[in-house]
Protein backbone atom coordinates (compact mmCIF):
# COMPACT_ATOMS: atom_id res chain seq x y z
CA UNK A 1 0.00 0.00 0.00
CA UNK A 2 2.83 2.40 0.77
CA UNK A 3 4.43 1.83 -2.62
CA UNK A 4 1.13 2.35 -4.42
CA UNK A 5 0.39 5.49 -2.42
CA UNK A 6 3.80 6.94 -3.25
CA UNK A 7 3.58 6.07 -6.94
CA UNK A 8 0.05 7.47 -7.20
CA UNK A 9 1.06 10.71 -5.55
CA UNK A 10 4.54 11.29 -6.94
CA UNK A 11 5.30 8.75 -9.62
CA UNK A 12 6.36 9.53 -13.14
CA UNK A 13 4.73 7.88 -16.14
CA UNK A 14 7.49 5.24 -16.18
CA UNK A 15 6.87 4.50 -12.49
CA UNK A 16 3.16 3.96 -13.10
CA UNK A 17 3.89 1.37 -15.77
CA UNK A 18 6.66 -0.30 -13.78
CA UNK A 19 5.07 -0.52 -10.33
CA UNK A 20 1.28 -0.55 -10.64
CA UNK A 21 -0.79 -3.58 -11.57
CA UNK A 22 -4.22 -2.73 -13.00
CA UNK A 23 -6.21 -5.47 -11.22
CA UNK A 24 -4.51 -4.94 -7.87
CA UNK A 25 -4.98 -1.18 -8.09
CA UNK A 26 -8.69 -1.62 -8.79
CA UNK A 27 -9.10 -4.13 -5.95
CA UNK A 28 -7.27 -1.97 -3.42
CA UNK A 29 -8.66 1.36 -4.64
CA UNK A 30 -11.34 1.77 -1.93
CA UNK A 31 -8.58 1.74 0.70
CA UNK A 32 -5.91 3.50 -1.38
CA UNK A 33 -8.17 6.44 -2.23
CA UNK A 34 -8.38 7.29 1.47
CA UNK A 35 -4.57 7.44 1.68
CA UNK A 36 -4.08 10.07 -1.02
CA UNK A 37 -5.40 13.60 -1.32
CA UNK A 38 -8.84 14.25 -2.81
CA UNK A 39 -7.11 15.94 -5.76
CA UNK A 40 -5.12 12.77 -6.53
CA UNK A 41 -7.96 10.28 -6.14
CA UNK A 42 -10.24 12.58 -8.14
CA UNK A 43 -7.72 12.76 -10.98
CA UNK A 44 -7.33 8.98 -11.03
CA UNK A 45 -11.08 8.35 -10.90
CA UNK A 46 -11.65 10.82 -13.74
CA UNK A 47 -8.93 9.18 -15.85
CA UNK A 48 -10.04 5.62 -15.02
CA UNK A 49 -13.83 5.39 -14.58
CA UNK A 50 -13.52 1.71 -13.71
CA UNK A 51 -12.08 2.64 -10.30
CA UNK A 52 -14.78 2.55 -7.63
CA UNK A 53 -15.82 6.00 -6.44
CA UNK A 54 -16.61 4.89 -2.93
CA UNK A 55 -14.41 4.65 0.12
CA UNK A 56 -14.04 1.36 1.98
CA UNK A 57 -17.23 0.69 3.89
CA UNK A 58 -19.43 1.92 1.09
CA UNK A 59 -19.44 5.63 1.88
CA UNK A 60 -19.70 7.57 -1.35
CA UNK A 61 -17.54 10.67 -1.73
CA UNK A 62 -17.27 13.18 -4.53
Protein Blocks (a to p, Z undefined) as FASTA:
>chain_A
ZZmmmmmmmpcfklmmmmpcfklmmmmmmmmmmmpcfklmmmmmmmmmmbccbdehhiac
ZZ
